[in-house]
């Protein structure tokens, strides 16, 4: 046992974790990838009104704010010629048209279903208005029925970072706040949960990671890393040996020198930040040849703002392909990527992952996806949700 493990175990003994009886989720950015579904809406709205989007400000400023506060901030920052209420009335219909394309983030459906199947009470507590929450989740079969409580910021005195939403959710579930676990993606949400005296797991986007790390009890790259048994909750039982079946992840890019570089119109990744870890599946090259592959995805936090996507052929080596456009379908998850692996996996670790992928892709639970066309012709959000097989990350 390492010194760090000893210190952690001693700390746990001195400050034992409370018994978790219920779980409260945030929605946008935690369970749903609404950011990518609605990408471009705000910029289009500003353009209609003769304004130019300040990308740096938007990336840093409004994440997690209530609709009321966000609207007031936008009107002020961009000197828009109407009131915050008028701004909301004009832009919300544009967002509503895109909400149906918001896909569940990796691991979201899995964790929701797991807790429901094991009788763990769940609440949804978002800074969105209640009617907007219901509109968003209406496109995800069964979600509304799986949550015993759904709360929007219009149903409490103050939204996040005030604790009101989480306190009210706990009250309606009949569980003391200290026995609730919150799963959040923003600093604003983590602050609200801690103010409510709750334990917090943060699954932040890259821009929120630093702030969440100093406040949350645990920070994960993805819900696929979440281990409920660490909180005294029933553990997952869906691993197939050393591999986890996942909802299909589709993307494309140019392969060269061991890495896949995404090619997108706006220069931003088509994958949410929460697609992170070591995966496996299939890749199709320009010449229409299909390969079984292991793919490691993460960020090099010391350099490029773009994702690092390593691709390794399972049956052989990568020498046979170079400078080719690749279409990828990932169907299984092996584990998280550690920091050292973001630039390069060592030979021993890579070989282990290849063995896991090779054995798994022969199993029906994984191989069934190989019968589906690898990717749609277009990578628009609309096309990605037009098929039963291609409906989520």
C-alpha positions as CSV (number, residue, x, y, z in Angstrom):
1,X,0.0,0.0,0.0
2,X,1.3,3.4,-0.9
3,X,1.7,6.4,1.4
4,X,-1.1,8.2,-0.4
5,X,-3.4,5.2,0.0
6,X,-2.6,5.1,3.8
7,X,-3.3,8.8,4.1
8,X,-6.6,8.5,2.3
9,X,-7.7,5.5,4.4
10,X,-6.7,7.3,7.6
11,X,-8.7,10.4,6.5
12,X,-11.7,8.2,5.7
13,X,-11.4,6.6,9.1
14,X,-11.3,10.0,10.9
15,X,-14.0,11.5,8.6
16,X,-16.2,8.6,7.4
17,X,-18.4,9.3,4.4
18,X,-22.1,9.7,5.2
19,X,-24.4,6.9,4.2
20,X,-25.8,7.8,0.8
21,X,-29.5,7.2,0.4
22,X,-30.4,9.2,-2.7
23,X,-28.7,10.8,-5.8
24,X,-29.4,14.2,-7.3
25,X,-28.3,15.0,-10.9
26,X,-27.8,18.2,-12.8
27,X,-29.0,18.0,-16.4
28,X,-27.2,20.1,-19.0
29,X,-23.6,19.0,-19.3
30,X,-24.0,16.2,-16.8
31,X,-26.6,14.0,-18.4
32,X,-27.3,15.7,-21.7
33,X,-24.9,17.2,-24.2
34,X,-27.1,20.2,-24.9
35,X,-24.1,22.4,-25.7
36,X,-23.3,20.6,-28.9
37,X,-26.9,20.2,-29.9
38,X,-27.5,23.9,-29.6
39,X,-24.1,25.0,-30.9
40,X,-24.4,28.1,-33.1
41,X,-27.9,29.2,-31.9
42,X,-26.6,32.1,-29.8
43,X,-24.2,33.2,-32.5
44,X,-27.0,33.1,-35.1
45,X,-29.2,35.2,-32.8
46,X,-26.5,37.8,-32.2
47,X,-25.8,38.0,-36.0
48,X,-29.5,38.7,-36.6
49,X,-29.2,41.7,-34.3
50,X,-25.9,43.0,-35.7
51,X,-23.7,41.6,-32.9
52,X,-20.6,39.4,-33.0
53,X,-20.1,36.5,-30.6
54,X,-17.3,37.0,-28.0
55,X,-16.1,33.4,-27.8
56,X,-13.7,33.8,-25.0
57,X,-16.3,35.5,-22.8
58,X,-19.0,32.9,-23.5
59,X,-16.6,30.0,-22.7
60,X,-15.9,31.3,-19.3
61,X,-18.8,33.4,-18.1
62,X,-22.3,31.9,-18.1
63,X,-22.0,28.1,-17.5
64,X,-24.4,27.0,-14.8
65,X,-26.2,30.4,-14.4
66,X,-30.0,30.6,-14.1
67,X,-31.9,31.7,-17.2
68,X,-32.8,35.0,-15.6
69,X,-29.3,35.9,-14.7
70,X,-27.9,34.7,-18.0
71,X,-30.4,36.7,-20.0
72,X,-29.6,39.9,-18.0
73,X,-25.9,39.3,-18.5
74,X,-26.3,38.8,-22.3
75,X,-28.4,41.9,-22.8
76,X,-25.9,44.0,-20.8
77,X,-22.7,42.6,-22.3
78,X,-23.9,42.9,-25.9
79,X,-25.9,46.1,-25.5
80,X,-29.0,44.4,-27.0
81,X,-32.0,46.7,-27.7
82,X,-34.5,44.8,-25.6
83,X,-35.2,43.6,-22.0
84,X,-34.0,40.3,-20.6
85,X,-37.5,38.9,-20.8
86,X,-37.8,40.0,-24.5
87,X,-34.4,38.3,-25.2
88,X,-35.7,35.1,-23.6
89,X,-38.9,35.2,-25.6
90,X,-37.0,35.5,-28.9
91,X,-34.2,33.1,-28.4
92,X,-35.8,30.2,-26.5
93,X,-37.8,28.9,-29.6
94,X,-34.5,28.7,-31.4
95,X,-33.1,26.5,-28.6
96,X,-36.2,24.4,-28.4
97,X,-35.9,23.4,-32.0
98,X,-32.5,21.9,-31.2
99,X,-33.1,20.3,-27.8
100,X,-34.5,17.2,-29.5
101,X,-31.0,16.5,-30.8
102,X,-29.3,16.7,-27.4
103,X,-27.8,13.2,-26.8
104,X,-27.1,11.5,-23.5
105,X,-23.5,11.9,-22.4
106,X,-21.4,8.7,-22.0
107,X,-22.6,6.6,-19.0
108,X,-25.7,8.7,-18.4
109,X,-28.3,6.2,-19.4
110,X,-26.3,3.5,-17.7
111,X,-26.2,5.2,-14.3
112,X,-29.8,6.3,-14.3
113,X,-31.1,2.8,-15.2
114,X,-28.7,1.3,-12.6
115,X,-30.0,3.4,-9.7
116,X,-33.6,2.9,-10.7
117,X,-33.2,-0.9,-11.0
118,X,-31.8,-0.9,-7.5
119,X,-34.4,1.3,-5.9
120,X,-32.1,4.3,-5.3
121,X,-34.2,7.5,-5.2
122,X,-33.1,10.0,-7.9
123,X,-33.9,13.7,-8.4
124,X,-33.1,16.1,-11.3
125,X,-32.3,19.6,-10.2
126,X,-31.4,22.1,-12.9
127,X,-31.0,25.9,-13.2
128,X,-33.3,25.6,-16.2
129,X,-37.0,26.3,-15.9
130,X,-39.1,23.3,-15.1
131,X,-40.9,23.4,-18.5
132,X,-37.6,23.5,-20.3
133,X,-36.2,20.5,-18.3
134,X,-39.3,18.5,-19.3
135,X,-39.0,19.5,-22.9
136,X,-35.3,18.4,-23.0
137,X,-35.9,15.0,-21.3
138,X,-39.0,14.3,-23.3
139,X,-36.8,13.1,-26.1
140,X,-35.2,10.4,-23.9
141,X,-37.4,7.4,-23.4
142,X,-38.4,6.8,-19.8
143,X,-36.3,9.6,-18.2
144,X,-39.2,11.5,-16.7
145,X,-40.6,8.4,-15.1
146,X,-37.3,7.4,-13.6
147,X,-36.8,10.5,-11.5
148,X,-38.9,10.8,-8.4
149,X,-38.3,14.5,-8.2
150,X,-37.7,17.1,-11.0
151,X,-37.0,20.7,-10.1
152,X,-36.2,23.8,-12.0
153,X,-34.9,27.1,-10.7
154,X,-38.3,28.7,-11.1
155,X,-39.6,26.4,-8.3
156,X,-37.3,27.6,-5.6
157,X,-36.4,31.0,-4.1
158,X,-32.9,31.0,-5.7
159,X,-31.1,28.9,-8.2
160,X,-27.5,27.6,-8.0
161,X,-25.0,28.5,-6.5
162,X,-27.6,28.9,-3.7
163,X,-28.4,25.5,-2.1
164,X,-32.2,25.8,-2.5
165,X,-32.6,23.4,-5.4
166,X,-30.7,20.6,-3.8
167,X,-32.3,21.2,-0.4
168,X,-35.8,21.1,-1.9
169,X,-34.9,18.0,-3.9
170,X,-33.8,16.2,-0.7
171,X,-36.9,17.4,1.1
172,X,-39.2,16.1,-1.6
173,X,-37.4,12.7,-1.6
174,X,-37.7,12.5,2.1
175,X,-33.9,12.2,2.6
176,X,-31.7,14.3,4.8
177,X,-29.3,16.5,2.8
178,X,-26.2,14.9,4.3
179,X,-27.3,11.5,2.9
180,X,-27.6,12.8,-0.7
181,X,-24.9,12.5,-3.4
182,X,-24.9,15.2,-6.1
183,X,-23.5,14.6,-9.6
184,X,-22.7,18.0,-11.3
185,X,-20.6,19.4,-14.1
186,X,-20.2,23.1,-13.2
187,X,-18.5,25.1,-10.4
188,X,-21.8,26.8,-9.8
189,X,-23.5,23.5,-9.2
190,X,-20.7,22.1,-7.0
191,X,-20.9,25.2,-4.9
192,X,-24.6,24.8,-4.5
193,X,-24.3,21.2,-3.5
194,X,-21.6,21.9,-0.9
195,X,-23.7,24.7,0.5
196,X,-26.4,22.1,1.0
197,X,-24.0,19.9,2.9
198,X,-24.0,17.2,0.3
199,X,-21.3,15.0,-1.1
200,X,-20.4,15.9,-4.7
201,X,-19.1,14.0,-7.7
202,X,-18.1,16.5,-10.5
203,X,-17.9,15.4,-14.1
204,X,-16.8,18.8,-15.6
205,X,-16.0,20.0,-19.0
206,X,-12.4,21.0,-19.5
207,X,-13.0,24.6,-18.8
208,X,-14.6,23.8,-15.4
209,X,-12.2,21.1,-14.3
210,X,-9.8,23.3,-12.2
211,X,-12.6,25.0,-10.2
212,X,-14.4,21.7,-9.6
213,X,-11.2,20.0,-8.4
214,X,-10.8,22.3,-5.5
215,X,-14.4,22.0,-4.3
216,X,-15.9,18.6,-5.2
217,X,-15.3,15.4,-3.2
218,X,-14.4,13.5,-6.4
219,X,-13.7,14.6,-10.0
220,X,-14.2,12.3,-12.9
221,X,-13.5,12.7,-16.6
222,X,-16.7,10.7,-17.5
223,X,-19.6,9.0,-15.9
224,X,-18.1,5.8,-17.3
225,X,-15.5,6.2,-14.5
226,X,-18.2,6.4,-11.7
227,X,-18.1,3.6,-9.2
228,X,-21.2,3.7,-7.0
229,X,-19.7,1.3,-4.4
230,X,-17.3,4.0,-3.3
231,X,-20.4,5.8,-2.0
232,X,-22.0,2.7,-0.4
233,X,-24.4,2.2,-3.4
234,X,-24.9,-1.0,-5.4
235,X,-22.1,-1.6,-7.8
236,X,-22.5,-2.0,-11.5
237,X,-22.8,-5.6,-12.8
238,X,-22.7,-4.9,-16.6
239,X,-19.0,-5.5,-17.3
240,X,-18.3,-8.3,-19.7
241,X,-15.0,-9.6,-18.3
242,X,-12.7,-6.6,-18.6
243,X,-14.9,-4.6,-21.1
244,X,-17.9,-2.4,-20.7
245,X,-20.6,-2.3,-23.5
246,X,-21.4,1.4,-24.3
247,X,-23.8,3.2,-26.5
248,X,-22.1,3.7,-29.9
249,X,-19.8,6.6,-30.4
250,X,-19.3,7.8,-34.0
251,X,-16.8,10.3,-35.3
252,X,-14.3,10.8,-38.1
253,X,-10.9,12.3,-38.7
254,X,-7.6,12.2,-40.5
255,X,-5.2,9.5,-39.3
256,X,-1.5,10.1,-39.3
257,X,1.4,9.0,-37.2
258,X,-0.7,7.1,-34.7
259,X,-3.3,9.9,-34.1
260,X,-6.7,10.8,-35.4
261,X,-7.3,14.5,-35.9
262,X,-10.9,15.5,-36.1
263,X,-11.9,17.7,-39.0
264,X,-14.8,20.0,-38.1
265,X,-16.2,23.2,-39.6
266,X,-15.8,25.3,-36.5
267,X,-12.5,23.7,-35.4
268,X,-14.1,22.3,-32.2
269,X,-14.3,18.7,-31.3
270,X,-17.5,16.9,-32.3
271,X,-17.0,14.8,-29.2
272,X,-17.9,16.1,-25.7
273,X,-15.1,16.5,-23.2
274,X,-16.6,13.5,-21.3
275,X,-15.6,11.1,-24.1
276,X,-12.4,10.2,-22.3
277,X,-10.7,6.9,-21.8
278,X,-9.6,3.8,-23.6
279,X,-12.2,2.4,-26.0
280,X,-12.4,-0.2,-28.8
281,X,-14.4,-0.7,-32.0
282,X,-14.0,-0.4,-35.7
283,X,-12.4,2.0,-38.1
284,X,-13.0,2.3,-41.9
285,X,-10.3,3.9,-44.0
286,X,-10.6,5.8,-47.3
287,X,-10.1,2.6,-49.2
288,X,-13.2,1.1,-47.4
289,X,-11.1,-1.5,-45.5
290,X,-12.4,-2.1,-42.0
291,X,-10.0,-2.5,-39.0
292,X,-10.6,-3.5,-35.4
293,X,-9.1,-0.8,-33.2
294,X,-8.2,0.4,-29.7
295,X,-8.7,4.1,-29.3
296,X,-7.4,6.2,-26.4
297,X,-9.0,9.6,-26.0
298,X,-8.0,12.5,-23.7
299,X,-6.6,16.0,-23.5
300,X,-2.9,17.0,-23.3
301,X,-3.5,19.6,-20.7
302,X,-0.1,21.1,-21.2
303,X,-0.4,21.9,-24.9
304,X,-3.0,21.7,-27.5
305,X,-6.7,22.6,-26.7
306,X,-7.8,19.8,-29.0
307,X,-8.4,16.2,-28.0
308,X,-5.6,13.6,-28.4
309,X,-7.0,10.6,-30.1
310,X,-4.6,7.6,-30.4
311,X,-5.7,4.8,-32.7
312,X,-4.1,1.3,-32.7
313,X,-5.0,-1.6,-35.0
314,X,-5.9,-4.6,-32.9
315,X,-4.8,-7.3,-35.4
316,X,-1.3,-6.1,-36.5
317,X,0.3,-2.7,-36.6
318,X,-0.5,0.8,-37.9
319,X,2.2,0.8,-40.7
320,X,-0.3,-0.3,-43.3
321,X,-2.3,2.9,-43.1
322,X,-1.2,6.5,-43.2
323,X,-2.7,9.9,-44.0
324,X,-6.1,8.5,-44.5
325,X,-9.5,9.8,-43.6
326,X,-11.0,7.4,-41.0
327,X,-14.6,6.8,-39.8
328,X,-14.7,5.3,-36.3
329,X,-17.4,3.4,-34.4
330,X,-16.6,2.8,-30.7
331,X,-18.7,0.1,-28.9
332,X,-16.7,-0.8,-25.8
333,X,-14.9,0.9,-22.9
334,X,-11.8,-0.6,-21.2
335,X,-10.8,2.0,-18.6
336,X,-9.9,5.7,-18.1
337,X,-6.8,7.2,-19.7
338,X,-4.1,8.2,-17.2
339,X,-2.2,11.5,-17.8
340,X,1.0,9.7,-19.0
341,X,-1.0,7.8,-21.7
342,X,-2.5,10.9,-23.3
343,X,0.6,11.3,-25.5
344,X,1.5,7.6,-25.9
345,X,0.5,4.3,-24.4
346,X,3.4,2.0,-23.4
347,X,3.7,-1.3,-25.2
348,X,2.6,-3.5,-22.3
349,X,-0.6,-1.5,-21.6
350,X,-1.4,-1.4,-25.3
351,X,-1.0,-5.1,-25.7
352,X,-3.3,-5.8,-22.8
353,X,-5.9,-3.4,-24.3
354,X,-5.6,-5.1,-27.7
355,X,-6.2,-8.5,-26.1
356,X,-9.3,-7.2,-24.3
357,X,-10.6,-5.6,-27.5
358,X,-9.9,-8.7,-29.7
359,X,-11.8,-11.0,-27.3
360,X,-14.7,-8.6,-26.8
361,X,-15.3,-7.8,-30.5
362,X,-16.1,-11.5,-31.1
363,X,-18.9,-11.4,-28.6
364,X,-22.5,-10.7,-29.8
365,X,-23.0,-7.9,-27.4
366,X,-20.3,-5.9,-29.1
367,X,-20.2,-7.4,-32.6
368,X,-23.9,-6.7,-33.3
369,X,-23.0,-3.1,-33.9
370,X,-20.8,-4.2,-36.8
371,X,-24.0,-5.0,-38.7
372,X,-25.0,-1.3,-38.7
373,X,-23.6,1.0,-41.4
374,X,-20.5,2.4,-39.7
375,X,-21.4,6.0,-39.9
376,X,-24.1,8.2,-41.6
377,X,-23.0,10.0,-44.7
378,X,-23.3,13.4,-42.9
379,X,-22.2,14.1,-39.4
380,X,-25.0,16.7,-38.6
381,X,-26.7,16.3,-35.3
382,X,-30.0,15.6,-37.2
383,X,-28.5,12.6,-39.1
384,X,-26.8,11.2,-35.9
385,X,-30.2,10.9,-34.3
386,X,-32.2,9.7,-37.2
387,X,-31.6,6.0,-36.6
388,X,-32.4,3.8,-33.7
389,X,-28.9,2.5,-33.6
390,X,-27.4,6.0,-33.9
391,X,-29.2,7.9,-31.3
392,X,-26.7,8.6,-28.5
393,X,-23.0,8.8,-27.7
